């Protein structure tokens, strides 16, 4: 699930990224009964849902008939670092994944990364690694190969360059070096990168800036401030 909006006293409109239909909006009826399978508490950012829906191509908003969490997370909802990262990534995914068409590779990447992370200890750099990997699925993969003795990432060019760009849309040398290292790691190697919270927050802002450069509708992220506070 990417986003939820109250529609009426007992229903929500939720935006979900599905493997079969891509991005879809659904109406979910929220019952207050303990036996209900469609409780508001199930509908949290990046929760994995299994549901049966009345799916019609002519509708902009579909209706969910039955809903349950599957698989069930073991740690993400209960760990402040993981849950904050999930909220941040959900906000970006909600604004970036706009297509109502199937993209199994994108769906599988998101699901597999979340399921792996759920079983591991909290990783303060997980969201950075995730956003770097996501670029290849949303068509903005940057060139992060070394360009020279000194390396700066040029956000406009989407590439590492051997000198400081003349414009402000760039990432400094220290952060670019971390970016290069992080781009070569697998998900189980993320913890090899150690950095101070100030550098992590700077890199988070700059990677987000890179997304904003390519997706004009991304705008300001409300969850960025909370993410910074957690890592400060």
Secondary structure, DSSP 8 states (H G I E B T S, - for coil): --EEEEEETTEEEEEEEETTTEEEEEEEE---STT-S--GGG--TT--EEEEEE--TT-SEEEEEEEEESS--SSGGG-HHHHHHHHHHHHHHHHH----S--HHHHHHHHHHHHHHHTS---TTHHHHHHHHHTTTTT---B-S--SSS-EEETTTTEEESS--SSS-EE-HHHHHHHHHHHT--GGGGGG----HHHHHHHHHHHHHHHHHH-GGG---THHHHHHHHH-
